[in-house]
Amino acid sequence: MSKKSLLFSLVLISFIISGCTAKVEQQEATQIPEIKESIEQEQNDYDTAQQSDILEERDIEHGKESSQQSGWSVLHTKLDGCQEKDVVFTSLPLDIEDITAVEPQGELTNSGHVTPGDHAGFQYDAKTKINVYAMADGYIKRVERNRPFGELKSKNYHVYIEFSCSMFASYVHVTEIAPEILEASPEFKRLDSLEEVPDNERSIWPNIPIKAGQIIGKANEWGLLGMLIADTKVTLPGFANPEKYKGEDWKMHAVPPFDYFTPELKSQLMEKNPRKKEPKGGKIDFDVPGKLSGNWFLEGTDYAGSKEKIPIYCGNQLCPYWSGHLAFVYDFVDPDQARVSFGDYSGWYPQGPYGMKGNADFAKISAEDGLVNLELVSIDDIGNECGFVTQGKPLCTRNSNNVVGIILVQMLDNNKIKVELFPGKTASEVAGFTGKAKVYER
């Protein structure tokens, strides 16, 4: 694995902790997958991933406890003193001239975002330091200072904002906090002053009022400001079993931010959005009753991993929580293209996303189809064609003609499937399941 590819993978893994994906060096087009060998550099990559996963598991557990208590929001912020009101974003999070591209919801990455990502993103030039603004009046109610990461030298904050009793946001990869924000909270000022932050002191719950258009900090190095919007007045219909997402209470309410801006600001953002088909803000909920389309989880697990918290091992290492994830969904920029991604599967690497030869429509595949033999193809970066060439992950992609393997699927019932992957095989070389097949459910 090259240094450039390693850095790209590490930044993606770090972004899983925050809820969004960072921008780094240009990712090369997906190559034919291969079984991971015990190469020292790749093992270091895996160790870093495992460390990140342990931190996220800790955060998920906190979420489960918080969400069961009255007075907590879906983003695990305190609701004391909240006011219900209509919310309109009257300020962009970044100056429009600083935004190089807008990322819709639903991205897939090869380490962590195996199911569609619930955040949107605002790309910027990583070599610059830019202002980050409050989009509406509200309160900073929760802050996480994440660990230093890789070669990036800046701090890395995850800032949670309450706009009303039902409307919340989080900013990811805020690298510097405005002085007036720090002065408003002694505990925030202390957290910012620490050179080394103990893991049990990384999160605080302040109550800092902010105004629309107020500078709350700056961003640099990461090249992407990630954003999650949770509107509890909205419940996404495309999750077959919400119980599978315990600990991520916001998932059912995660909406694209764009429709909440004033018409003028929304229009400015849409000009920098590579997605041209509705819903232009993206989509994350693809479950269709009785059909293959959507998210699946290894039998006995849910989104957070083992439901009984029994450790699951990938070789000699604890598996990351997403190792049992599997998604049959659609591209976050071009929804006409089918995409498959999966967690750990007997060392197949990378985990995707992949396209499908013939561009199969998962929403039409059911138990009546029996064994379904799908040919996985690599995807090509076509940023030059769509006008969005990025220094980070490709935004515009297209299925190639390069078959990299087979995914054999059979729906056992409406909520259970049998799956086996065959790297390097074509459809004519695969006749049926072997003893390596796995069962997934939702």
Summary of the structure (lengths in Angstrom):
residues: 442
radius of gyration: 21.1
end to end distance: 34.0
largest distance: 66.6
contacts: 1473
relative contact order: 0.16
helix: 22%
strand: 30%
